[in-house]
Amino acid sequence: MTNGVPTNNGIRGIIATFSGNETITGGAGKNALIVTGSTTNLTWDPMGGAGTDTIYAGGGNNNFTLDGYWYDVQVASGDNTITAAANAAGGASYNRITTEGGHNVINLDAGTNTVMSAGSDVINVNDSGNLISVSGASKITFGANATGNTLYATGAATIVGNSGGNTISISGSQGAAISTSGAGSLGSVAGNTTIYSSTDDESVQFTAGTNRFRNNGGFDTIVATGQSVVRAGNPTGSTGKIDFINQSTNAVTVLGGAGAVTAFGGVGGGIITGGAEGNNSLIGGSGSATLVGGGNGDFIEAGGGNATPSGAWNALFAGVGNETLTATSVTGSNLFAAGSGNDIISSEGTGTQYFFTGSGNATITGSSLAGSDNIYFARSGGTSSQDIINNFSTQRDIMVMINGQTISSVTATSNASPQTGAVLTLSDNTRITMVGINPNQLQQFVGGSFV
């Protein structure tokens, strides 16, 4: 040091084989070699350095501060603390840190760093532009200023913190846990991974394994590909929104909470529920899907998204509010259940279509494709329930009154009605208008429980 400024004319090398504690500050040179023994506890701060220094930590509990131009740190064992700090002499700094074992704390506070961790390490990321590869049971924490970092994890890693602009890729089968707190990309996930997202917007792609995603807020985009199995949802009280695309061959589970859900079931199908906020878009593809509405303004479709004909079985359930439920011609048999709102339900399925009325006012159009038939189940809706059934065929279709209901009367629609047909009044005063049906055809069913 000269007047407190590093001279870069100091130590060329240290071989520390002593037992016990020692502190060395300053004395950094060019291309220094630092070696520690298995019982050495060395605190080393070179306070600069213009060359490429190599550090071998063969054991002990060492504390290395990397504040020069370039350091190559190799750790075989021990409990070491390694801090990548700003270059004490000014200018850029570069570090490569490799751990093969031990329990190390690695602080990435400055510089451009490459970390390859095979130990059980704690890695604190507090700046940008770092490349981190983890194969052990390490914990990686991204600080508030950590942006533009790339993390590859193949072990049982725990990942916490701000994901602002960071890319995280997970592979392997040991299982990783990720908790985020910032907008960013979680990249590719191929292990058995659990992700707890933050209140910011995240994006993640699952490519393999059995994975879980918990949206605690924000607008998260999730894509499932390959052989991945994914369960995604909002914990109780979360207002986060989910955009889910299933491109995998396996079934997925998407459970909406308070926020809205946009989801596509793909060829894998699965169970998808909308959020209470409403305006959910739940689309089943070629695979069998169970789609459950969550709020007003939902659009629920089986066999959508350019699905290929598969004859898959689907179940569609309306929630509260006014919802639209439909099945395309690529589907087979489908089940529809109306809810408490003014629901619009229709099907073009090729098999048997099952329709259940609800406590609201449903308008239902059955399938008329060759080979299809429709079975309607009229549930007790109360005095305010008025349902409309289009396209009913007395030769093809059946209506069954359930919950103990019977047909009290059959009358013609009034002149003020926009439809013409027969009006069935049930024993609980539920009214069902069967468009295009002559009421005289149905008089024989009065007092009974089916048409």
C-alpha positions in Angstrom: 0.0 0.0 0.0 1.1 3.5 -0.8 -0.9 6.3 0.9 -3.7 3.8 1.2 -3.7 2.9 -2.5 -2.9 -0.7 -3.6 0.4 -1.0 -5.4 -0.1 -4.4 -6.9 3.5 -5.2 -6.0 2.8 -7.4 -3.0 2.4 -11.1 -2.2 2.9 -13.5 -5.1 1.7 -16.5 -3.1 0.7 -17.9 0.3 0.8 -21.5 1.4 -1.1 -21.6 4.7 -0.8 -24.9 6.4 -0.9 -23.8 10.0 -3.6 -24.7 12.4 -5.6 -21.9 13.9 -6.7 -18.4 12.9 -4.8 -15.9 10.8 -5.7 -12.6 9.1 -3.9 -11.2 6.1 -4.9 -7.8 4.8 -3.4 -6.1 1.7 -0.4 -7.3 -0.2 -2.2 -8.3 -3.4 0.0 -8.9 -6.4 -0.3 -10.2 -9.9 -1.2 -13.8 -10.5 -0.9 -14.8 -6.8 -1.5 -18.4 -5.6 -3.2 -18.8 -2.2 -3.5 -22.4 -0.7 -5.0 -23.3 2.7 -4.8 -26.5 4.6 -7.5 -28.6 6.2 -7.0 -27.0 9.7 -6.4 -23.4 8.5 -8.8 -20.6 9.3 -7.6 -17.8 7.1 -9.1 -14.3 6.7 -7.7 -12.8 3.5 -8.5 -9.4 2.0 -5.9 -8.5 -0.7 -7.4 -5.0 -1.1 -6.9 -5.1 -4.9 -4.7 -6.9 -7.4 -4.3 -6.5 -11.1 -3.6 -10.1 -12.1 -5.5 -13.4 -12.1 -5.3 -14.9 -8.6 -6.0 -18.5 -7.7 -7.3 -19.6 -4.3 -7.4 -23.3 -3.3 -9.3 -23.9 -0.1 -8.5 -27.4 1.1 -10.4 -27.2 4.3 -10.8 -25.1 7.4 -13.1 -22.1 7.9 -11.8 -19.4 5.7 -12.9 -15.9 4.8 -11.9 -14.6 1.4 -12.7 -11.1 0.1 -12.4 -10.9 -3.7 -11.8 -7.2 -4.4 -9.2 -7.3 -7.2 -9.3 -7.8 -10.9 -9.8 -11.5 -11.3 -10.0 -14.4 -8.9 -10.4 -18.1 -9.4 -11.5 -19.7 -6.2 -11.7 -23.5 -5.8 -13.2 -25.0 -2.6 -12.8 -28.7 -1.8 -14.3 -28.6 1.7 -14.7 -26.6 4.9 -17.0 -23.8 5.9 -15.9 -20.8 3.9 -17.2 -17.3 3.4 -16.4 -15.9 0.0 -17.3 -12.3 -0.8 -17.1 -10.9 -4.3 -16.6 -7.2 -3.7 -15.9 -4.1 -5.8 -12.4 -3.8 -7.2 -10.5 -1.8 -4.5 -8.3 -0.3 -7.2 -11.3 0.7 -9.4 -12.3 -0.8 -12.7 -14.0 -4.1 -13.5 -13.7 -7.3 -11.5 -14.3 -10.9 -12.5 -14.5 -14.0 -10.4 -15.0 -17.7 -10.8 -16.0 -19.6 -7.7 -16.2 -23.4 -7.6 -17.2 -25.4 -4.6 -17.0 -29.2 -4.5 -18.2 -29.7 -0.9 -18.6 -28.0 2.5 -21.0 -25.5 3.8 -20.0 -22.2 2.2 -21.4 -18.7 2.2 -20.9 -16.9 -1.1 -21.8 -13.2 -1.3 -22.0 -11.8 -4.8 -22.0 -8.1 -4.0 -20.2 -6.7 -7.1 -18.4 -7.7 -10.2 -19.2 -10.3 -12.9 -19.1 -13.7 -11.3 -19.5 -17.3 -12.3 -20.4 -19.7 -9.5 -20.4 -23.5 -9.8 -21.7 -24.9 -6.5 -21.8 -28.6 -5.6 -21.8 -28.1 -1.9 -24.5 -27.2 0.6 -23.9 -23.5 0.1 -25.7 -20.2 0.9 -25.4 -17.9 -2.1 -26.5 -14.3 -1.7 -26.9 -12.4 -5.0 -26.9 -8.7 -4.6 -25.9 -7.4 -8.0 -26.4 -8.1 -11.7 -25.0 -10.2 -14.5 -23.9 -13.3 -12.6 -24.0 -16.9 -13.9 -24.8 -19.4 -11.1 -24.9 -23.2 -11.5 -26.0 -25.3 -8.5 -26.0 -29.1 -8.1 -26.2 -29.5 -4.4 -28.7 -28.6 -1.7 -27.9 -24.9 -1.7 -30.0 -21.8 -0.8 -29.9 -19.0 -3.3 -31.3 -15.6 -2.2 -31.8 -12.8 -4.7 -31.6 -9.3 -3.1 -33.4 -6.2 -4.1 -30.7 -5.1 -6.5 -30.2 -8.5 -8.1 -31.2 -8.2 -11.8 -30.2 -9.9 -15.0 -28.7 -13.0 -13.3 -28.9 -16.5 -14.7 -29.3 -19.5 -12.4 -29.2 -23.2 -13.3 -30.2 -25.6 -10.5 -30.1 -29.4 -10.7 -30.1 -30.3 -7.0 -32.5 -29.8 -4.1 -32.1 -26.0 -4.2 -34.1 -23.4 -2.3 -34.4 -20.2 -4.2 -35.7 -17.1 -2.4 -36.1 -13.4 -3.2 -36.4 -10.8 -5.9 -36.6 -12.3 -9.4 -36.5 -9.0 -11.2 -35.2 -9.8 -14.7 -33.5 -12.9 -13.4 -33.7 -16.2 -15.3 -34.0 -19.4 -13.3 -33.8 -22.9 -14.9 -34.4 -26.0 -12.8 -33.7 -29.6 -13.8 -33.1 -32.9 -12.1 -35.4 -35.0 -9.8 -34.3 -34.0 -6.3 -36.9 -31.2 -6.0 -36.3 -27.4 -5.7 -38.3 -24.8 -3.8 -38.6 -21.3 -5.2 -40.0 -18.2 -3.5 -40.0 -15.1 -5.6 -40.5 -11.4 -4.9 -40.2 -9.5 -8.1 -41.1 -9.5 -11.7 -39.1 -11.7 -13.9 -38.7 -15.0 -15.8 -38.2 -18.3 -13.9 -37.1 -19.9 -17.1 -37.2 -23.7 -17.6 -38.2 -26.0 -14.7 -37.6 -29.7 -15.2 -37.4 -31.0 -11.7 -39.9 -31.8 -8.9 -40.2 -28.1 -8.0 -42.4 -26.0 -5.8 -42.6 -22.3 -6.7 -44.1 -19.6 -4.4 -44.5 -16.5 -6.5 -44.7 -12.9 -5.2 -47.0 -10.0 -5.8 -45.2 -9.2 -9.1 -45.5 -10.8 -12.5 -43.6 -14.0 -13.1 -43.2 -16.4 -16.0 -42.2 -20.1 -15.8 -42.0 -23.1 -18.1 -42.2 -26.6 -16.7 -40.7 -29.3 -18.9 -40.6 -32.4 -16.7 -41.3 -33.7 -13.2 -44.2 -33.1 -10.8 -44.3 -29.4 -10.0 -46.3 -27.0 -7.9 -46.9 -23.3 -8.4 -48.5 -21.0 -5.8 -49.4 -17.5 -7.0 -49.4 -15.0 -4.1 -50.1 -12.1 -6.4 -49.3 -10.5 -9.7 -50.0 -11.8 -13.1 -48.1 -15.1 -13.6 -47.7 -17.0 -16.9 -47.2 -20.7 -16.7 -46.4 -23.1 -19.5 -46.3 -26.9 -19.1 -44.5 -28.9 -21.8 -43.1 -32.4 -22.3 -43.9 -34.9 -19.5 -44.4 -32.3 -16.8 -47.2 -32.6 -14.3 -48.2 -29.2 -12.8 -50.5 -28.1 -10.0 -51.0 -24.4 -10.0 -53.2 -22.2 -7.8 -53.8 -19.2 -5.6 -53.5 -19.6 -1.8 -56.5 -18.4 0.3 -56.7 -14.6 0.0 -54.4 -14.2 -3.0 -55.7 -11.9 -5.7 -53.1 -13.0 -8.2 -54.0 -13.8 -11.8 -52.9 -16.9 -13.7 -52.3 -17.4 -17.4 -51.8 -21.2 -17.9 -51.0 -23.1 -21.1 -50.8 -26.9 -21.0 -48.6 -28.1 -23.8 -47.6 -31.3 -22.0 -49.1 -34.7 -22.5 -50.2 -35.0 -18.8 -53.2 -33.7 -17.0 -52.7 -30.5 -15.0 -54.5 -28.9 -12.0 -55.2 -25.1 -12.0 -57.0 -23.8 -9.0 -58.1 -20.1 -9.2 -58.4 -18.0 -6.0 -59.7 -14.5 -5.9 -58.0 -13.4 -9.1 -58.9 -14.2 -12.7 -57.6 -17.3 -14.6 -56.9 -17.8 -18.3 -56.1 -21.5 -18.9 -55.8 -24.0 -21.8 -55.9 -27.7 -21.0 -54.4 -29.0 -24.2 -54.0 -32.7 -25.0 -53.3 -33.5 -21.4 -56.5 -32.0 -20.0 -57.0 -31.8 -16.3 -58.9 -29.9 -13.7 -59.2 -26.1 -14.1 -61.1 -23.7 -11.9 -61.6 -20.0 -12.4 -61.1 -17.2 -9.9 -63.8 -15.4 -7.9 -62.9 -12.1 -9.7 -64.7 -13.5 -12.8 -64.0 -13.0 -16.5 -62.1 -16.3 -16.5 -61.3 -18.0 -19.8 -61.1 -21.8 -19.2 -60.5 -23.7 -22.4 -60.2 -27.5 -22.6 -58.3 -29.0 -25.6 -58.2 -32.5 -27.0 -57.8 -34.1 -23.6 -60.6 -34.7 -21.0 -61.1 -31.6 -18.8 -63.1 -30.6 -15.8 -63.7 -26.9 -16.0 -65.3 -24.9 -13.1 -66.3 -21.3 -13.3 -65.5 -18.9 -10.6 -67.3 -15.6 -11.2 -69.3 -13.4 -13.5 -68.4 -13.1 -17.1 -66.6 -16.5 -17.4 -66.2 -18.2 -20.8 -65.8 -22.0 -20.4 -65.2 -24.2 -23.5 -64.4 -27.9 -24.0 -62.5 -28.8 -27.2 -61.3 -25.4 -27.9 -57.9 -24.0 -29.1 -57.8 -25.8 -32.4 -58.1 -29.1 -30.7 -58.2 -32.2 -32.8 -61.2 -34.6 -32.7 -60.8 -37.0 -29.8 -64.2 -37.8 -28.5 -63.0 -36.8 -25.0 -65.4 -36.6 -22.0 -65.6 -33.2 -20.4 -67.4 -31.7 -17.4 -68.3 -28.0 -17.3 -69.6 -26.3 -14.2 -70.9 -22.7 -13.9 -70.2 -20.7 -10.8 -71.9 -17.5 -9.6 -72.7 -14.8 -12.0 -73.5 -15.0 -15.7 -71.3 -17.5 -17.6 -71.0 -19.1 -21.0 -70.4 -22.9 -21.2 -69.9 -24.6 -24.6 -68.4 -27.7 -26.2 -67.2 -28.0 -29.7 -67.7 -30.8 -32.3 -64.3 -32.4 -31.5 -65.7 -33.5 -28.1 -67.6 -36.6 -27.3 -69.9 -36.8 -24.3 -70.1 -33.7 -22.0 -71.7 -32.8 -18.7 -72.9 -29.2 -18.1 -74.1 -27.8 -14.8 -75.7 -24.3 -14.7 -75.1 -22.0 -11.7 -76.9 -19.2 -10.0 -76.7 -16.6 -12.8 -78.0 -16.2 -16.3 -76.0 -18.9 -18.0 -75.8 -19.7 -21.7 -75.0 -23.3 -22.4 -74.6 -25.1 -25.7 -73.0 -28.2 -27.1 -71.9 -29.7 -30.4 -70.5 -32.9 -28.9 -70.9 -36.2 -30.8 -72.0 -38.3 -27.8 -74.5 -38.0 -25.0 -74.8 -34.5 -23.6 -75.9 -34.1 -20.0 -77.4 -30.8 -18.8 -78.3 -29.9 -15.2 -80.2 -26.7 -14.6 -79.3 -24.5 -11.6 -80.9 -21.9 -9.3 -80.5 -19.2 -11.9 -81.9 -18.7 -15.4 -80.2 -20.9 -18.0 -80.5 -21.0 -21.8 -79.5 -24.4 -23.0 -79.0 -25.6 -26.6 -78.3 -29.3 -27.0 -76.3 -31.0 -29.7 -77.9 -31.9 -33.0 -75.0 -33.7 -34.6 -75.6 -37.2 -36.0 -75.3 -39.8 -33.3 -75.7 -37.4 -30.4 -78.5 -37.2 -27.8 -79.3 -34.9 -24.9 -80.5 -35.6 -21.4 -81.7 -32.7 -19.3 -81.9 -32.8 -15.5 -84.2 -30.2 -14.1 -83.2 -29.4 -10.5 -85.2 -27.4 -8.0 -84.6 -23.7 -8.9 -87.2 -21.9 -6.9 -90.0 -19.5 -7.9 -87.6 -17.1 -9.7 -85.9 -19.7 -11.9 -86.9 -19.6 -15.6 -84.9 -21.8 -18.0 -85.1 -22.0 -21.8 -84.2 -25.2 -23.7 -83.6 -24.9 -27.5 -83.4 -27.7 -30.0 -85.2 -30.3 -27.9 -86.3 -33.4 -29.8 -89.0 -35.6 -28.5 -87.6 -38.5 -30.5 -84.0 -38.1 -29.4 -83.9 -36.3 -26.1 -85.0 -36.9 -22.5 -85.8 -34.5 -19.6 -85.8 -35.8 -16.0 -87.1 -33.8 -13.0 -84.9 -34.5 -9.9 -84.9 -33.4 -6.3 -88.5 -34.7 -6.0 -89.9 -32.3 -8.6 -92.8 -33.2 -10.8 -94.5 -31.4 -13.7 -97.5 -29.4 -12.4 -98.7 -28.0 -15.8 -97.8 -27.6 -19.5 -99.0 -24.4 -21.2 -98.2 -22.5 -24.4 -95.8 -19.5 -24.3 -97.5 -16.1 -24.1 -97.9 -13.8 -27.0 -95.4 -11.5 -25.3 -92.7 -14.2 -25.2 -90.0 -13.9 -27.9 -90.1 -17.7 -28.2 -92.9 -20.0 -29.1 -93.2 -23.4 -27.5 -94.3 -25.2 -24.4 -93.8 -23.9 -20.8 -93.4 -26.6 -18.1 -94.2 -25.4 -14.6 -92.7 -27.7 -11.9 -94.0 -28.4 -8.4 -91.6 -25.7 -6.9 -92.8 -23.1 -9.6 -89.6 -23.4 -11.7 -90.6 -22.6 -15.3 -88.9 -24.3 -18.2 -89.6 -23.1 -21.8 -89.1 -25.7 -24.5 -88.7 -23.7 -27.7 -90.5 -25.1 -30.7 -92.4 -27.8 -28.9 -96.2 -28.0 -29.1 -97.6 -28.1 -25.6 -100.2 -30.7 -26.6 -97.4 -33.1 -27.1 -96.4 -32.9 -23.5 -99.8 -32.9 -21.7 -99.4 -36.6 -21.1 -96.4 -36.0 -18.8 -98.2 -33.7 -16.3 -97.9 -35.2 -12.8 -94.8 -37.1 -13.8 -91.1 -36.6 -13.5 -89.8 -37.0 -17.0 -90.5 -36.0 -20.6 
